[in-house]
């Protein structure tokens, strides 16, 4: 029997690892839907086997997260069935740890992979060919410097559906114990109002590309390594939120609520106006 993968959280070093992630892209996001809800949304089955993390409004590096994968099912001896695939929701550690790594410590530095170079980087190129995933999220956070302060913003869909961040995953095995699954989120150049906040954003995969991105038998997905399509961007809302999200110790739905920085009236960015000014 293939051992069940294990997710190892950040442990005592968690805060020190993620304390500077407000300067990264994408360094924080929200994931509040349970596996059953995500399974219905992504046409998958729940493969978390009761190990899924609860709702997390402030996901940070090394946290356990949910990811969508599509694999050939294996029998009791671990032999894959080449004739069929199963799409499932799995639990992974955020921060990719390649199989050749000596330990898990480097994963916290590999929460993102640039889409421009992912095919050539030793840590990512094998996963790009054989282990691609989708990382569902309610939305992600970015910080805009305003004077001496940094104002956090939350990017999310207006309709409440999940965004599907392009991801890669890997399996790391210690000398003893179960294997560890880990993942990274691909990033692209930001466009429109998103570029006003940060020059990078997650690579968002539209539903009509999910099947090819997840297909374990398709090694070349170069044509899918593109900036996020306009229809996906058009569905987004960019909202200022509380600086409470700056601390990984804070969690809860209030982190996603719109605020008014400096007491000024807040106007949400309109992607159409930025794309077609005047």
Number of C-alpha atoms within 10 A of each C-alpha: 9 12 9 12 19 20 21 16 15 21 9 8 10 16 15 9 16 21 14 12 19 20 14 16 24 25 20 24 23 25 22 22 18 14 26 14 13 23 18 11 12 18 12 19 17 19 18 18 11 9 12 19 18 13 16 21 24 26 23 28 30 29 23 26 25 25 29 29 25 21 19 17 15 14 11 8 8 11 12 14 12 11 7 9 17 12 22 20 27 21 25 31 29 32 29 32 30 25 17 10 14 12 13 21 13 14 20 23 17 20 27 24 26 20 20 13 10 20 20 11 12 10 19 23 15 19 23 24 18 19 24 28 29 28 27 27 25 21 25 25 27 26 21 16 11 9 7 6 10 15 19 23 24 24 21 24 18 11 9 11 15 19 26 24 25 28 31 31 27 25 19 20 20 13 6 6 11 15 19 21 26 31 33 32 28 25 26 20 18 18 20 16 18 21 12 10 19 19 12 18 26 25 27 24 23 15 12 8 10 16 11 15 25 23 22 18 15 13 16 13 15 11 6 15 19 15 17 21 12 12 9 15 17 13 15 21 20 24 20 23 21 18 16 14 23 20 16 18 9 13 17 14 12 14 20 24 12 16 19 13 15 8 7 8 9 13 10 12 15 14 20 13 11 12 12 8 7 5
